[in-house]
Amino acid sequence: MINGVTNRVNIDEYIMNALREDITSEDVTTNAIMPEPRQGKADLICKEEGVICGLEVFKRTFELLDDTAVFECYVKDGDQVTKGQLMGVIKGDIRALLSGERTALNYLQRMSGIATFTRELAKELEGCKTKLLDTRKTTPNMRPFEKYAVKVGGGNNHRYNLSDGILIKDNHIGAAGSITKAVAMAKDYAPFVRKIEVEVETLEQLDEAIAAGADIIMLDNMDKDTMKEAVRRVAGKAETECSGNVTKERLAEIAEIGVDFVSSGALTHSAPIMDISLKNLVPVE
């Protein structure tokens, strides 16, 4: 189960769609060499150091292909793993092990890469009040898995989707005519239900957002000095979030300024995958 992100039904739907993408009619190679059911097992091996994440998704992929599949897992999501480590053994119909291998590993490698990268960045903020957030810059049809991986890596989730919170960005402001008008309309539409966040790029926009009563103000692509002045002007009237050009090297500097949150799309759109393999497949009696 990916707790707090999605439920088992949704997970199954996502995984089935991924399997259908990879098996449009049949796995012709597997059906050619393994025409009849036969039980087997394979080792899940880590090929580089990192944070493992997505083990439940890995297991569920095989279960959807074979209800006899059993995953003996020796680690848990969030564990630091090392090169060459045996992380588990998957057992079941060899046909399912062969057909599900790539899809299961795609999930596990992607999610582990995000968790590993997130942990690297989160360490830069240890001891600070500033919280690390992800964004909606996720791979299509991978959002529940990628946002879960951010949490496992020690980050926090920003809004899950467009239904999850009000965030007035530059194009919303352009459509409404001004920050003041946009905030007023948002308050009228959802007066007691949602916090209202406004993205600003200048100190003039910042002052307008404060006056309009924004709950959270996103400081977008501001340099260090401008961000310092922005936090000074906000002075607790709203929460602050830094966004844009957020790198590992800048995190300590950003936290020192005193923003409440720092969001980084790189957590999900730029994390490298973690190298993991399914090896040593053999039949078993």
N, C-alpha and C positions, 0 to 999 in steps of 0.2 A: 504493500500500500504506500502511495506517496501522500503521506499525511499532510493536510492543510493546503494541498494544491489541487488535487482532483480525487475522484473516487474510482473504485475498481471498474465500474461500467465504462467510464470515460477512458480509462487506461486501456481497456480491452479494445475499444473502438479505434483508438489511435494505433495500437499495435497491429490490429487486423488490417487496417488500411496500409500500413507499412509492409506487411506480409503480402498483401495483394499486389502492391507495387512491384515486389520482387518475384512473385509467382503468379503470373497472369493466367496460366492454365495448368501448368505442371512444372516440376523441377525435372527436366528431361534427363539431366546427367544422373541424378540420384535414382530415378526410376529405372534407368538403364542398367545400373550396376547393383541395385538393391530392389529387386522386384517384389520381394516378400518381407513382411515385418521381421525384425531381428533386434534384440536388445543390445545396447552398447553403452559406452561411457567415454567421456573426453575431459581433459584437464583445462581449467581456466587459469591461465598464467599471465602474470603481470610482466611487461617487458621494459618498464621504466618506473622510477619513483613518482609517487603522486598520491592524490586523495581519491579513493574509490567511491563511486556513486552510481546507482542505477541497478543494483543487484536484483531487486524485486522485478524490475522491468525485464532484465535479462532472463530471469527464471520464467516469468509469465509468458514470454515469447514462445518458449518451448512447450509450456503447458497448453497453450492455445492450439498447437499443432499435434500434441500427443498428451492425452490425459493420464498416461502412465509416467510421464517425465518427473524426475526427482532431482533437485539441486542440493547437494551437500556443500554448504557454504562455510568457509573458514574465516571470513572477515565480515564486517558490516559497513554500511554506508557511513562515510566520514572517517574511516580508518586510513592512516598513512600506510601505504604499501610500498614494497621495494622491488627492484628489478629481479626477475627470476622467481618471485614468490608464487607458490601454488595457492590460489585464492578459493578454489572449490572444484567440485567434480559434478558434471551434469550427466545424468543417466536417463535412458529412454530408448524409444524406437530409433534406430540409426537413421532412418529416413527423415525423421523430424530433426535430429541433431544436425544433419547435413543441410537440410532445407532452411532451418531457422538460424543457422550460425551467423550469417552476415548481418541479418536484421538485428539479432540480439546483441552482437558486438558493436554495431553502429550506435545503438542506444548507450551501451555501457561506456564506450570510448568517448562519445560526445559529452555525456553527463559527467564522467570522471575528469575530463579536461576542463570543463567549466568549474567544477568543484575545486580542482587544483589551483587554477588561476585565481579564483575568488579568494581562496585561503591566502595566497601570496599577497594580494592587495589588502585583505582584512587585517593582516599582521601589521601593516603600516599604520593602522588606526588604533591599535591596542592601547588602552589607557586614556583614550580621547573620548569626548562626548559625541564626536561626529560619527554618524552611522553610514555604512556603505550600502547603497541601493542599486538594484538592477533597473532596467527600463523595458519598454515593449519592443526593443530591437532584437527580437528573437527569430529563430528559423521558423518559417511557416510550418504549422502542424507539429511543432516541437515545444511550444511554450510551456505546457505543464511540466515537462521533463526538465527543461532548461532552468525554469524558475525554482524548481525543487533543488536542482544542483547548486544554485547560488546559495540557498539556505544551508545545505549540507556543508558548503565551503566556508560558512561563517558570515555571509552577507545577508541582506534583508531584501524583501520584495517590495518594489514600488507597486502601483496599481497593477492588477492582473490584466485588465483589458479596459476598453472604453466605457464599459458599464460600471466600472469599479471606483471611479472618482472623477472629480472635475479638475482638469488641468487646462487653463487658458493659455494657449501658445500664440506665437506671432500671427499666424493666419486666422485664428479665432478673433484676435484683436482687430485685424484688418477687416474681417467680415462684420464685426459689431460696430466698428467705427472708432473705438477707443477702449482703453483698459477700464475706465470708469463705467462705460456702458456695458461692457462684457461682464464685469463683476456684478453689477446691479441686476442684469438679466439672470445670471447664475443664481444669485440669492433669491430672486423671485421664483425661479423654477424649482429649487431644492433648498428652501430656507433653513431646515433643521436637520437635514439628512447627511449632507456631505460637507467636508472642508473644501474650501476653494483655493486652489493653487494657481498662481499667475507667473508666467515666464517673462522676465525683463532682461533687456540687453544694455540699458543705460541707467544712469542715476536719476534722470528725469522720469523715466518709466517707473523706476523704483518708488519714487515719491508719490506718483499717481496711484500705484498699487497699494501703498500703505494707506493713503487717504481713502481709497475705495473700500478698504476693510478686508483685504486678502488675508487668508489664514496662513498660507505658506507662499513664500516668494522664491522662485527659482532664478538664481543668478547665472545667466547663460553666457558662457564664453567671456567672462570678465577677467582682466589681468589682476595680479595680486593687489595692487594699490586700490583699484576700483572696488574690488571685492571687500577689502578692509573698510572702505568708506561706506559701502552698502550695509555691511553688518552694523557699523556704528549708527547709521541712520535708522535702521530697523529697531534697534535698541529694545528687543523683546516684544515689539508690537505684533510680530508674526514669526513663524519659524522660517528658517532659511535653508535653501538647498543649492549647492553648487553643481553645475552641469556644463559639459562641453570641454573638450581637450583635457580630460581627466586621465592622467597617467600615474603609474606607480610612483614615479619620481616626484610628482607634485603632491601626493596625498598628505605627507607630513606638513607641508607648507599650507595646504588648504585647511587642514584640521587646526593648525595654529591660529588661523584667522578667526575660528570660532563658529563656523556654520554648523547647523544641526545635522544636515544630511549632505552626502556627496553621491551623485548618481553617475553610473558609468555603463554605457551601452557595450563597451568592450568586454564586459564580463560574459556576455552571451554571443556577441557577433565576432569576437576576435580571439577567443580562447582556443588554443591548439587542442587537438584530440590527444587522449592518452593511449599509448600503444599497449594493447591487450590482445592476447591470442587464445584461441581454442585449439588445443593440440592433443596429440596422442590418442586419437579416436581408435578404439578397439572393440570388437564384439565381446559380449559377456554371456555366460550361460544363465 
